[in-house]
């Protein structure tokens, strides 16, 4: 039996057994379950996984039968998948004037799930001003006022981490003109 679920989604698995319920039945599991899952006294597995994991484990259902000594084993495979982020990151194109003010560009961010761990990166390339990006919020800023005119298009990459996976990209065009 196998089960595949996303990180943070409840799971419930019940092993099959032909050992008569009137006998003493014990349940054990090897190796340990993914974090957040529990082996219950009736042999079922339940809970909400709180960490990404993909592992196979054997649930042994052992019963004492005075005539046959019946022992059964069920193999379960549980895969706790990383959640793939979806959404959009949008930057409005920026227009500024030489020596007027630092560049400051704030993105519009819509990511599902909203609690996903993400990191923003900016493809800086070769431009006549130092640009930086806040890796958590995606805000792009320049170090000081741009001192020359230029136009550039930069790519922003948003990468999920931890129990999340996926990449989103966006572009921003920055134009600085003479006064």
URVENHU-V914186 format. One record per residue. N is the residue number from 0. RES is the residue in one small letter. OMEGA is omega in radians with two decimals (none if undefined). Layout:
n,res,omega
N,RES,OMEGA
N,RES,OMEGA
This chain:
n,res,omega
0,x,3.11
1,x,3.12
2,x,3.09
3,x,-3.10
4,x,3.06
5,x,3.02
6,x,3.09
7,x,3.14
8,x,-3.11
9,x,-3.13
10,x,3.04
11,x,3.13
12,x,3.12
13,x,-3.14
14,x,3.07
15,x,-3.13
16,x,3.04
17,x,3.08
18,x,-3.11
19,x,-3.09
20,x,3.13
21,x,3.12
22,x,3.07
23,x,-3.13
24,x,3.08
25,x,3.11
26,x,3.02
27,x,-3.06
28,x,3.11
29,x,-0.19
30,x,-3.11
31,x,3.08
32,x,3.01
33,x,-3.14
34,x,3.10
35,x,3.12
36,x,-3.07
37,x,2.98
38,x,-3.09
39,x,-3.08
40,x,3.11
41,x,3.12
42,x,3.13
43,x,3.10
44,x,-3.12
45,x,3.11
46,x,3.13
47,x,-3.12
48,x,-3.14
49,x,3.05
50,x,3.08
51,x,3.08
52,x,3.00
53,x,-3.06
54,x,3.04
55,x,3.08
56,x,-3.10
57,x,3.02
58,x,3.14
59,x,3.08
60,x,-3.09
61,x,3.12
62,x,3.13
63,x,3.10
64,x,-3.06
65,x,-3.11
66,x,-3.03
67,x,-3.08
68,x,-3.04
69,x,3.04
70,x,3.12
71,x,3.12
72,x,3.07
73,x,3.08
74,x,3.08
75,x,2.98
76,x,3.08
77,x,3.06
78,x,3.05
79,x,-3.03
80,x,2.98
81,x,3.11
82,x,3.12
83,x,3.13
84,x,3.01
85,x,3.07
86,x,-3.12
87,x,3.00
88,x,-3.08
89,x,3.05
90,x,3.02
91,x,3.09
92,x,-3.05
93,x,3.05
94,x,3.14
95,x,-3.10
96,x,3.13
97,x,3.09
98,x,-3.10
99,x,-3.11
100,x,3.09
101,x,3.07
102,x,3.08
103,x,-3.09
104,x,-3.13
105,x,-3.10
106,x,2.92
107,x,-3.02
108,x,3.05
109,x,-3.09
110,x,3.08
111,x,0.00
112,x,-3.03
113,x,-3.12
114,x,-3.09
115,x,3.08
116,x,-3.10
117,x,3.11
118,x,3.10
119,x,3.03
120,x,-3.12
121,x,3.03
122,x,-3.02
123,x,-3.13
124,x,-3.10
125,x,3.10
126,x,-3.04
127,x,3.10
128,x,3.11
129,x,3.10
130,x,3.09
131,x,3.09
132,x,3.02
133,x,-3.02
134,x,3.14
135,x,-3.05
136,x,3.10
137,x,3.14
138,x,3.13
139,x,3.14
140,x,3.06
141,x,3.05
142,x,-3.11
143,x,3.14
144,x,3.05
145,x,-3.06
146,x,3.10
147,x,3.10
148,x,3.08
149,x,2.99
150,x,3.13
151,x,3.00
152,x,-3.10
153,x,3.13
154,x,3.08
155,x,-3.12
156,x,3.11
157,x,-3.08
158,x,3.09
159,x,3.11
160,x,-3.13
161,x,-3.14
162,x,-3.13
163,x,3.10
164,x,3.08
165,x,-3.13
166,x,3.03
167,x,3.11
168,x,3.08
169,x,3.07
170,x,3.03
171,x,3.07
172,x,3.14
173,x,3.12
174,x,3.07
175,x,-3.09
176,x,3.05
177,x,3.12
178,x,none
